Every structure is written in C-alpha cells, then in structure tokens.
Amino acid sequence: MPVIASLLTRQWSELDTSGSFDESKTTERISDLAKTTHGFHLTTRQVEVILLVLKGHSSTSIGLKLGITYETVKVFRRQVYRKCNISSQAELFSLIVPLISK
C-alpha cells in the first residue's frame, strides 16, 4: 500500500483539485481512451466497475454501490480482464491509471 500511495502522489502531484468532478465524463473519457489507445471497447458499466476496483472496493461493495449482485460484478470483471487480455488487478491498475492521467 505505501508503494501505491507514493506512486499515486507522484503521478498526480500537479493535479488541480479545484472545481467540480463529473464521474460520467470520466467514465466516457476512459472508455474512449481505451478504444483509441488499446483498441478495446469498454461499456459504461465496465468502466464504473473498473473505477470502483481501483478505488479499493470489493466485488460485494461494488455490487451494493451499483445496485447489482456480487455475481454480476464478477461477470463484469471477467469481461474486462478478457477484453484487456490481463489476469490481475495489478495489471488492470497499470493499464487504466495512465488513461486516467491523460
């Protein structure tokens, strides 16, 4: 955890935190960048799940937050991993974080 916190601090040290945050715009932006940068299409729901995973939520917590079952969250996660050709949360992190910072 300390390594991840340090990397995040370094990655976004110049981020301006003033202003409003619109998560739907972030979701659309990540979906668009995934398509143009990596060539795979992620649905809005898949990106929502990804963002919650990256925020540290468990599959159960994600399900409660999005109003879907734990099993449905697992399906979305499997779909994302297959589309992105990855097999771990660490790989997901290293794939998506650069898209967020663009």
C-alpha positions in Angstrom: 0.0 0.0 0.0 2.7 2.6 0.8 4.3 2.0 -2.7 0.9 2.5 -4.4 0.2 5.7 -2.4 3.7 7.0 -3.3 3.1 6.3 -7.0 -0.3 7.9 -6.9 1.1 11.0 -5.2 3.9 11.3 -7.7 1.6 10.6 -10.7 -0.9 13.3 -9.8 1.3 15.8 -7.8 0.3 18.6 -10.2 -3.4 17.8 -10.3 -5.6 20.8 -9.7 -8.3 19.7 -7.3 -10.5 22.8 -7.5 -13.7 22.7 -9.5 -16.4 20.0 -9.8 -16.0 16.4 -10.6 -18.3 14.6 -13.0 -17.8 10.9 -12.9 -19.9 10.3 -16.0 -17.4 12.4 -18.0 -14.5 10.4 -16.5 -16.2 7.1 -17.4 -16.8 8.2 -21.0 -13.3 9.5 -21.3 -11.7 6.3 -20.1 -13.9 4.3 -22.4 -12.9 6.5 -25.4 -9.2 6.3 -24.4 -9.3 2.5 -24.0 -10.7 2.3 -27.5 -8.2 4.7 -29.1 -5.1 3.7 -27.1 -5.6 0.0 -26.7 -8.2 -1.0 -29.2 -10.8 -2.4 -26.9 -14.3 -1.3 -26.2 -15.4 -1.0 -22.6 -19.0 -0.3 -21.7 -20.0 2.4 -19.2 -20.8 -0.2 -16.6 -17.5 -2.0 -17.1 -15.6 1.3 -16.6 -17.7 2.0 -13.5 -16.7 -1.3 -12.1 -13.0 -0.7 -13.0 -13.0 2.7 -11.3 -14.5 1.2 -8.1 -12.0 -1.7 -8.2 -9.2 0.9 -8.5 -10.7 2.8 -5.5 -10.3 -0.3 -3.4 -13.9 -1.6 -3.4 -14.5 -5.3 -3.1 -16.9 -7.1 -5.5 -19.6 -7.1 -2.8 -19.1 -3.4 -2.1 -19.2 -2.6 -5.9 -22.5 -4.6 -6.2 -24.1 -2.7 -3.4 -22.9 0.7 -4.7 -24.1 0.0 -8.3 -27.3 -1.9 -7.3 -26.2 -5.2 -8.9 -25.4 -8.6 -7.5 -22.0 -9.8 -6.4 -22.1 -12.4 -9.2 -22.9 -9.7 -11.8 -19.8 -7.7 -10.7 -17.7 -10.9 -11.1 -19.1 -11.2 -14.7 -18.1 -7.6 -15.5 -14.7 -8.1 -14.0 -14.1 -11.3 -16.1 -15.3 -9.4 -19.2 -12.9 -6.6 -18.6 -9.9 -8.9 -17.9 -10.7 -10.9 -21.1 -11.1 -7.7 -23.2 -7.9 -6.2 -21.8 -6.0 -9.5 -22.0 -5.0 -9.3 -18.4 -5.2 -11.6 -15.4 -4.7 -9.5 -12.3 -5.8 -6.4 -10.5 -2.3 -5.1 -10.7 -2.3 -5.3 -14.5 -5.7 -3.5 -14.5 -4.2 -0.8 -12.4 -1.2 -0.4 -14.7 -3.4 -0.3 -17.8 -6.0 2.1 -16.6 -4.1 4.6 -14.4 -2.2 6.1 -17.4 -5.6 6.6 -19.2 -6.9 8.5 -16.1 -4.0 10.8 -16.1 -4.3 11.8 -19.8 
